[in-house]
Protein backbone atom coordinates (compact mmCIF):
# COMPACT_ATOMS: atom_id res chain seq x y z
CA UNK A 1 0.00 0.00 0.00
CA UNK A 2 1.33 3.48 -0.90
CA UNK A 3 2.30 6.12 1.67
CA UNK A 4 -0.62 8.25 0.50
CA UNK A 5 -3.07 5.41 1.12
CA UNK A 6 -1.63 4.86 4.57
CA UNK A 7 -1.86 8.52 5.41
CA UNK A 8 -5.45 8.61 4.18
CA UNK A 9 -6.35 5.66 6.37
CA UNK A 10 -4.77 7.31 9.41
CA UNK A 11 -6.81 10.45 8.80
CA UNK A 12 -10.11 8.60 8.33
CA UNK A 13 -10.80 7.97 12.01
CA UNK A 14 -14.18 6.41 12.87
CA UNK A 15 -16.75 9.07 13.72
CA UNK A 16 -18.82 6.75 15.91
CA UNK A 17 -16.95 5.85 19.09
CA UNK A 18 -17.55 2.84 21.29
CA UNK A 19 -19.23 3.66 24.63
CA UNK A 20 -20.05 7.17 23.42
CA UNK A 21 -22.87 8.64 25.54
CA UNK A 22 -23.31 5.45 27.58
CA UNK A 23 -21.81 6.44 30.92
CA UNK A 24 -24.80 5.11 32.87
CA UNK A 25 -24.56 1.66 31.29
CA UNK A 26 -20.81 1.57 31.90
CA UNK A 27 -21.40 2.33 35.60
CA UNK A 28 -24.06 -0.40 35.81
CA UNK A 29 -21.68 -2.88 34.17
CA UNK A 30 -18.82 -2.01 36.53
CA UNK A 31 -21.23 -2.35 39.47
CA UNK A 32 -21.63 -6.04 38.60
CA UNK A 33 -17.87 -6.55 38.97
CA UNK A 34 -17.88 -4.70 42.29
CA UNK A 35 -20.61 -7.03 43.57
CA UNK A 36 -18.66 -10.06 42.36
CA UNK A 37 -15.50 -8.81 44.08
CA UNK A 38 -17.41 -8.38 47.35
CA UNK A 39 -18.84 -11.89 47.08
CA UNK A 40 -15.36 -13.28 46.33
CA UNK A 41 -14.07 -11.73 49.56
CA UNK A 42 -17.02 -13.27 51.44
CA UNK A 43 -16.31 -16.73 49.98
CA UNK A 44 -12.66 -16.45 51.02
CA UNK A 45 -13.74 -16.42 54.65
CA UNK A 46 -17.02 -18.34 54.53
CA UNK A 47 -18.62 -21.26 52.72
CA UNK A 48 -20.39 -20.46 49.46
CA UNK A 49 -23.33 -22.71 50.40
CA UNK A 50 -26.12 -21.13 52.44
CA UNK A 51 -28.90 -23.49 53.40
CA UNK A 52 -31.44 -24.48 52.34
CA UNK A 53 -30.90 -23.51 48.65
CA UNK A 54 -28.45 -20.64 48.41
CA UNK A 55 -25.09 -20.70 46.71
CA UNK A 56 -23.29 -17.35 46.60
CA UNK A 57 -20.88 -18.75 44.04
CA UNK A 58 -23.76 -18.55 41.57
CA UNK A 59 -24.27 -14.89 42.49
CA UNK A 60 -20.54 -14.27 42.00
CA UNK A 61 -20.49 -15.67 38.46
CA UNK A 62 -23.90 -14.23 37.53
CA UNK A 63 -23.08 -10.65 38.54
CA UNK A 64 -19.76 -10.77 36.67
CA UNK A 65 -21.54 -12.16 33.59
CA UNK A 66 -24.23 -9.48 33.64
CA UNK A 67 -21.59 -6.81 34.18
CA UNK A 68 -19.66 -8.05 31.15
CA UNK A 69 -22.82 -8.19 29.04
CA UNK A 70 -23.91 -4.66 29.96
CA UNK A 71 -20.44 -3.25 29.26
CA UNK A 72 -20.56 -4.92 25.84
CA UNK A 73 -23.98 -3.41 25.15
CA UNK A 74 -22.68 -0.01 26.26
CA UNK A 75 -19.84 -0.34 23.76
CA UNK A 76 -21.99 -1.14 20.73
CA UNK A 77 -25.15 0.85 21.47
CA UNK A 78 -23.73 4.04 19.86
CA UNK A 79 -23.34 2.09 16.60
CA UNK A 80 -27.11 1.53 16.39
CA UNK A 81 -27.66 5.18 15.50
CA UNK A 82 -30.97 5.07 17.38
CA UNK A 83 -32.64 8.44 17.83
CA UNK A 84 -32.43 9.97 21.31
CA UNK A 85 -35.83 8.76 22.51
CA UNK A 86 -35.44 5.17 21.35
CA UNK A 87 -31.91 4.92 22.68
CA UNK A 88 -33.08 6.26 26.04
CA UNK A 89 -35.79 3.59 26.24
CA UNK A 90 -33.36 0.78 25.37
CA UNK A 91 -30.82 2.12 27.87
CA UNK A 92 -33.46 2.43 30.59
CA UNK A 93 -34.68 -1.15 30.09
CA UNK A 94 -31.14 -2.49 30.29
CA UNK A 95 -30.51 -0.52 33.49
CA UNK A 96 -33.76 -1.69 35.14
CA UNK A 97 -33.33 -5.36 34.21
CA UNK A 98 -29.69 -5.34 35.29
CA UNK A 99 -30.36 -3.78 38.68
CA UNK A 100 -33.24 -6.17 39.38
CA UNK A 101 -31.10 -9.14 38.30
CA UNK A 102 -28.19 -8.08 40.50
CA UNK A 103 -30.51 -7.59 43.46
CA UNK A 104 -32.56 -10.80 43.24
CA UNK A 105 -29.56 -13.02 42.47
CA UNK A 106 -27.45 -11.63 45.30
CA UNK A 107 -30.05 -11.13 48.03
CA UNK A 108 -31.82 -14.46 47.53
CA UNK A 109 -28.65 -16.53 47.49
CA UNK A 110 -27.43 -14.84 50.66
CA UNK A 111 -30.83 -15.64 52.22
CA UNK A 112 -30.41 -19.28 51.29
CA UNK A 113 -33.15 -19.15 48.66
CA UNK A 114 -32.90 -20.04 44.99
CA UNK A 115 -33.59 -16.84 43.04
CA UNK A 116 -35.25 -18.70 40.16
CA UNK A 117 -36.54 -22.15 41.05
CA UNK A 118 -37.16 -22.02 44.79
CA UNK A 119 -38.78 -24.98 46.49
CA UNK A 120 -38.20 -23.71 50.02
CA UNK A 121 -39.18 -20.05 49.77
CA UNK A 122 -42.38 -18.21 50.61
CA UNK A 123 -45.02 -17.02 48.18
CA UNK A 124 -43.13 -13.71 47.94
CA UNK A 125 -39.94 -15.55 47.00
CA UNK A 126 -41.78 -17.49 44.32
CA UNK A 127 -43.30 -14.26 42.96
CA UNK A 128 -39.84 -12.68 42.89
CA UNK A 129 -38.61 -15.70 40.95
CA UNK A 130 -41.45 -15.38 38.44
CA UNK A 131 -40.62 -11.69 38.00
CA UNK A 132 -37.00 -12.73 37.47
CA UNK A 133 -38.25 -14.88 34.60
CA UNK A 134 -40.16 -11.92 33.16
CA UNK A 135 -37.03 -9.76 33.42
CA UNK A 136 -35.11 -12.46 31.57
CA UNK A 137 -37.71 -12.35 28.80
CA UNK A 138 -37.27 -8.57 28.57
CA UNK A 139 -33.52 -9.10 28.09
CA UNK A 140 -34.28 -11.65 25.38
CA UNK A 141 -36.61 -9.14 23.70
CA UNK A 142 -33.94 -6.43 23.80
CA UNK A 143 -31.41 -8.81 22.25
CA UNK A 144 -33.87 -9.61 19.45
CA UNK A 145 -34.49 -5.90 18.82
CA UNK A 146 -30.77 -5.18 18.56
CA UNK A 147 -30.20 -8.24 16.37
CA UNK A 148 -32.90 -7.21 13.90
CA UNK A 149 -31.66 -3.62 13.90
CA UNK A 150 -28.03 -4.50 13.16
CA UNK A 151 -29.03 -6.87 10.37
CA UNK A 152 -31.26 -4.20 8.83
CA UNK A 153 -28.38 -1.74 8.53
CA UNK A 154 -27.70 -1.66 4.80
CA UNK A 155 -24.04 -1.34 3.86
CA UNK A 156 -23.00 0.54 7.00
CA UNK A 157 -20.61 3.28 5.95
CA UNK A 158 -19.07 3.64 9.39
CA UNK A 159 -17.13 0.78 11.02
CA UNK A 160 -18.45 -1.94 8.68
CA UNK A 161 -16.03 -4.58 10.01
CA UNK A 162 -17.26 -4.00 13.55
CA UNK A 163 -20.88 -4.21 12.40
CA UNK A 164 -20.07 -7.55 10.73
CA UNK A 165 -18.66 -8.92 13.98
CA UNK A 166 -21.66 -7.61 15.93
CA UNK A 167 -24.10 -9.34 13.58
CA UNK A 168 -22.41 -12.70 14.09
CA UNK A 169 -22.19 -12.06 17.83
CA UNK A 170 -25.93 -11.53 18.13
CA UNK A 171 -26.62 -14.85 16.40
CA UNK A 172 -24.62 -16.45 19.20
CA UNK A 173 -26.45 -14.33 21.78
CA UNK A 174 -29.80 -15.52 20.44
CA UNK A 175 -28.59 -19.09 20.91
CA UNK A 176 -27.67 -18.22 24.49
CA UNK A 177 -31.13 -16.76 25.03
CA UNK A 178 -32.75 -19.91 23.66
CA UNK A 179 -30.68 -21.85 26.21
CA UNK A 180 -31.97 -19.49 28.89
CA UNK A 181 -35.58 -20.13 27.86
CA UNK A 182 -34.77 -23.84 27.88
CA UNK A 183 -33.70 -23.57 31.54
CA UNK A 184 -36.86 -21.64 32.42
CA UNK A 185 -39.04 -24.35 30.87
CA UNK A 186 -37.12 -27.12 32.66
CA UNK A 187 -36.98 -25.10 35.88
CA UNK A 188 -33.39 -26.31 36.09
CA UNK A 189 -30.00 -25.95 34.38
CA UNK A 190 -29.26 -29.69 34.25
CA UNK A 191 -30.49 -31.98 31.51
CA UNK A 192 -30.04 -35.67 30.79
CA UNK A 193 -27.30 -37.57 32.60
CA UNK A 194 -24.54 -34.94 32.74
CA UNK A 195 -25.74 -32.11 30.47
CA UNK A 196 -25.54 -28.55 31.78
CA UNK A 197 -27.37 -25.88 29.79
CA UNK A 198 -25.61 -23.05 31.63
CA UNK A 199 -22.40 -23.79 29.66
CA UNK A 200 -24.16 -23.16 26.33
CA UNK A 201 -25.90 -20.14 27.86
CA UNK A 202 -22.69 -18.54 29.09
CA UNK A 203 -20.47 -19.24 26.08
CA UNK A 204 -23.15 -17.94 23.72
CA UNK A 205 -23.20 -14.54 25.44
CA UNK A 206 -19.42 -14.19 25.35
CA UNK A 207 -19.60 -13.75 21.58
CA UNK A 208 -20.16 -10.05 22.29
CA UNK A 209 -16.50 -9.98 23.28
CA UNK A 210 -14.93 -12.84 21.31
CA UNK A 211 -16.36 -11.95 17.91
CA UNK A 212 -16.22 -8.17 18.21
CA UNK A 213 -12.60 -8.03 19.42
CA UNK A 214 -11.00 -9.33 16.17
CA UNK A 215 -13.14 -6.96 14.10
CA UNK A 216 -12.05 -4.04 16.28
CA UNK A 217 -8.39 -5.05 15.98
CA UNK A 218 -8.61 -5.34 12.20
CA UNK A 219 -10.30 -1.97 11.61
CA UNK A 220 -7.07 -0.05 11.07
CA UNK A 221 -4.82 -2.88 9.93
CA UNK A 222 -3.15 -1.90 6.64
CA UNK A 223 -4.07 -5.00 4.63
CA UNK A 224 -6.50 -5.92 1.89
CA UNK A 225 -10.10 -5.25 2.96
CA UNK A 226 -11.25 -8.52 1.40
CA UNK A 227 -8.75 -10.43 3.57
CA UNK A 228 -10.06 -8.64 6.65
CA UNK A 229 -13.64 -9.65 5.88
CA UNK A 230 -12.66 -13.24 5.14
CA UNK A 231 -10.75 -13.47 8.39
CA UNK A 232 -13.73 -12.17 10.36
CA UNK A 233 -16.11 -14.51 8.53
CA UNK A 234 -13.85 -17.49 9.20
CA UNK A 235 -13.51 -16.78 12.91
CA UNK A 236 -17.18 -16.00 13.45
CA UNK A 237 -18.44 -19.04 11.52
CA UNK A 238 -16.04 -21.27 13.47
CA UNK A 239 -17.41 -19.83 16.73
CA UNK A 240 -21.02 -20.44 15.70
CA UNK A 241 -20.24 -24.01 14.65
CA UNK A 242 -18.61 -24.55 18.03
CA UNK A 243 -21.79 -23.30 19.70
CA UNK A 244 -23.82 -25.66 17.50
CA UNK A 245 -21.70 -28.66 18.59
CA UNK A 246 -22.07 -27.67 22.25
CA UNK A 247 -25.83 -27.29 21.77
CA UNK A 248 -26.19 -30.77 20.29
CA UNK A 249 -24.08 -32.33 23.05
CA UNK A 250 -26.18 -30.58 25.70
CA UNK A 251 -29.45 -31.61 24.03
CA UNK A 252 -28.23 -35.22 24.18
CA UNK A 253 -27.91 -34.78 27.94
CA UNK A 254 -24.12 -35.19 27.92
CA UNK A 255 -21.37 -32.99 29.37
CA UNK A 256 -19.43 -30.83 26.93
CA UNK A 257 -16.25 -31.66 28.88
CA UNK A 258 -16.23 -35.32 27.83
CA UNK A 259 -13.70 -36.62 25.29
CA UNK A 260 -16.36 -37.59 22.79
CA UNK A 261 -16.67 -36.58 19.10
CA UNK A 262 -18.89 -33.50 19.49
CA UNK A 263 -16.81 -31.76 22.19
CA UNK A 264 -13.61 -32.59 20.28
CA UNK A 265 -15.04 -31.06 17.09
CA UNK A 266 -16.14 -28.04 19.14
CA UNK A 267 -12.55 -27.65 20.39
CA UNK A 268 -11.26 -27.73 16.81
CA UNK A 269 -13.64 -24.94 15.82
CA UNK A 270 -12.52 -23.03 18.91
CA UNK A 271 -8.91 -23.32 17.78
CA UNK A 272 -9.85 -21.96 14.34
CA UNK A 273 -11.53 -18.96 15.99
CA UNK A 274 -8.55 -18.47 18.30
CA UNK A 275 -6.20 -18.56 15.31
CA UNK A 276 -8.08 -15.68 13.67
CA UNK A 277 -7.79 -13.67 16.89
CA UNK A 278 -4.03 -14.27 16.99
CA UNK A 279 -3.69 -13.11 13.37
CA UNK A 280 -5.82 -10.02 14.11
CA UNK A 281 -3.62 -9.20 17.13
CA UNK A 282 -0.43 -9.57 15.10
CA UNK A 283 -1.76 -7.29 12.35
CA UNK A 284 -2.89 -4.74 14.95
CA UNK A 285 0.55 -4.75 16.61
CA UNK A 286 2.18 -4.31 13.20
CA UNK A 287 -0.07 -1.33 12.53
CA UNK A 288 0.86 0.31 15.83
CA UNK A 289 4.55 -0.08 15.06
CA UNK A 290 4.02 1.55 11.65
CA UNK A 291 2.17 4.46 13.29
CA UNK A 292 5.02 4.87 15.79
CA UNK A 293 7.58 4.98 12.99
CA UNK A 294 5.43 7.47 11.04
CA UNK A 295 5.13 9.72 14.08
CA UNK A 296 8.89 9.72 14.61
CA UNK A 297 9.48 10.62 10.93
CA UNK A 298 7.01 13.50 11.17
CA UNK A 299 8.78 14.81 14.25
N, C-alpha and C positions, 0 to 999 in steps of 0.2 A: 504494500500500500504506500502511496506517495506521501511526502511530508505535508502537502496541502490537505490531503484527505484526513491525515491524522490530526492536523490542527483543527480542521472543520469538526471532527468528531469530538474533540476536547471542548470546543465552543458550544456544541449542541447539548447542553445539560438538560436533563429532564425537567419539565416545568411542574409536574405533579410530584410532590415529595411524599415518601412514606411517613405515616403518623401525623401528617399535617392537619392541624385543627382537632386532633383527637386526644387532647390532654386528659380528659375525664376517663376515657377508656384505658389509657395507659396507667393511670393511677389505680383503677379498679383491677387491672391485670397484676400490677405489682403487689396489690393488697393480698392477692391469692398466695404469692410467694412468702409474704410476711406471715400469714396464717400458717403456712406449711412449716416455716422455720420455727415458729412458736411450738407447734405440735412436735417437731423433731426434738426440741429441747425437753419437752414433757416426756417423750418416749425414752430419752436417755436415762431419766431417773425413775420412770414408772413403767409398768406393763402397758402394752398397747390395747389389751383386751379389757373391756369394762362390761361386766355382766349386767343384764342377761344377754344382750345382743350387740353391744357396742364394740367397735374396733377403730381406734383413733388412727391406725395406720391407713385405713381407707380414707379418712378425712385428710390426712397428709397428702396422699397421692392425688386425691380428687381436687383439692384446692390448688395444687401446683398445676394440674392439667387444665383447669378452668382459667387460671392465670395466664398460662401459655396461649390458650385459645383466644382469650380476649386481647392479649397483646398482638397476636397475629391479625385479628380482625381490625384492631386499631391501625395497624400498618397498611392494610390494603383498602380500608374504607375510603380514603381520599381518591383512590383510582376509580371508584364507581361513578364519580361525577354526578352524584345525586344532588338535587336542589336542596336548599337549606332546610326546608320543612321536612322533606322525606328523610334526609340524613339525620335530623334531630330525632325523629321517631325511631329509626333503626338504632341509633345510639342509646336512646332512652330504654328501649326494650332490652338491649344487651346489658345495660347497667342494672336494671331491675332484676332480670333473671339471674345474673351473676351474683348479686348481693343475696338474693333469696337462697340460691344454691349454696353459697359459702355458709350462710347462717344455719340452714337446716342440716347440712352434712356435718358441720362441726358440733353444733349444740347437741343434736340427737346422739351422735356417737359418744360424746362425753357424758351423756345421761344414761348410756347403756342401752339405747334404743336404736334399732335399724331405721335409718332415715327414709327408706323406700318400702321395704317389705316386712314391716314389723308384725310379729306375732305375740309380742309381750306388752305392747304399748296400749295406751288408753284410746278412746274414740278421737280425742284431739290429735294424738300422734298419728293415727291412721288417716285423719283428714289432712294433716300436714304432709303425709306421704303421698296422698292423692294429688295435692296441690303441686308437690314436687314433680309428679308425672306430667301435670299440665304445663309446668314451667319447661320441662324437657321438650314437650311438643312445640312450645313457642320457639325454643332454640332450633328445633328441626325446621320449623316454618321459616325462620330467618335465614337459615342455611340454604333452603330451597330458593328463597327470594334472591339471595346474592348469586347463587348458581345460575339461575335463569338470566339475571341481569348481565353477568359477565359473559355469558354465551351469546347474548343478544347484541353486544358491542360489535359493530361491524368495522373490521379493519382498523382497530384502535391506532391512532396516529402517535400517541404518546405511550412509551414503555410497552411496546407490543410483546417483547419477550417475556416480560413480567406477567402480562395478561395471560399469555399462553400457559405459563406455569400455574397461575391461579385457577384457570379453567380445569386443568387436570387435578389440581389439589381438591377442588370442590367435588369432583366425582368421587374421590376417596372419602371426603367428608360425608357425602351422602351415604356411602357404604357404612361408615361408622354410625351414622344416625339410624340406619336400618337395623344395625346390631343393637343399638340402644332400644329401639322399639321391640326388638326380639326379646330383650331382657325384661321389658315391662310386661309383655304378654306372658312370659314364663314365670314372672315374679321371682326371678333368680338369674344369676350370671352363669351358672353351671348347666351343662347340657350333656346328655349321653353319659359315657363312663368317665372320661377325663376332660371333656371339652370345656373351655372357658371363653365365653363370648366377650368378656371384658378385654381380652387381648386384641381381638379384631376391632373392637370399639376404640381402644386407645391408639393403636397403630394407624387406623384410618384417619383420625383427627390430626396426627402429626404430619400429614401431607402438607398442611399449611406452612410448615417450616421446611420439610425435606424437599419439596418440589419447587418451592418459591426461591429458596436459597441459590440453587444453580443458575436460575434465570437472572437473578439479581447480580450474581458474579459475572455473568456473560454479557451484561448490558453494554459495558464499555470496552470489552475485549476487542482488540484490533485484528479480527479475523473475518473470514467470509460469513455473511449473514445467513446463508443457506446452511453452513456447517453448524452455526449456533442453534438454529431451529431444529436441525436433525439431532443434535446432541440433547436438547431439551426433550424432544419427542421420545428419544430412546430411553432416557432416564425415567420419564414419567410413565411411559407404557410398561416398563419393567416393574415400576412400583405398583401399578394397578394390577398387573398379573400376579405379583406377590400377594397382594391383598386378596385376590380371587382364590389363590391356592389356600391361604389361611382360612378364608370363608368356607371353602369346601371341607377342609379338615375339621373345622369347628362344627359344621352341620352334621358331619358323620359322628359327632360326639367324641372325638379324639383330641388329645393335646397337640398343640402345634410344636411342642418341644421334643416330640418323639423322632427317632431316626427312621422315618418312613418316607415313601416317595414324595408325597405332597409337601411336607415341610422342607425336604431337601431341595425340591424344585423351587420353593419359595426362597430359600437361601441363595440359590443361584441367581434368581431375579434381583434379590437384594444386592448381590455383588455387582451386577450390571449397573444398577442405579448408583451404587457407591462409586463405581468407576467413573461415571459421568460427573459426579461431584468433584472427584479428584482432578479430572481434566479441567473443569470449570475453575477450580481453585488455582491450578497452575497457570492458566491463561490470565486470570485476574492478577496474580502476583507479577507475571510478566508485564502486564499493562502498567502496574504501579511503578515498576522499575523504569519503564520507558518514560512515564510522566516525570519521574525524578530526574532522569537524564535531561529531558527537555527543559525542565525548570532551571537546572544548573547552566545549560547553554544560554538560556535567555538572560540569566543574571550576568 
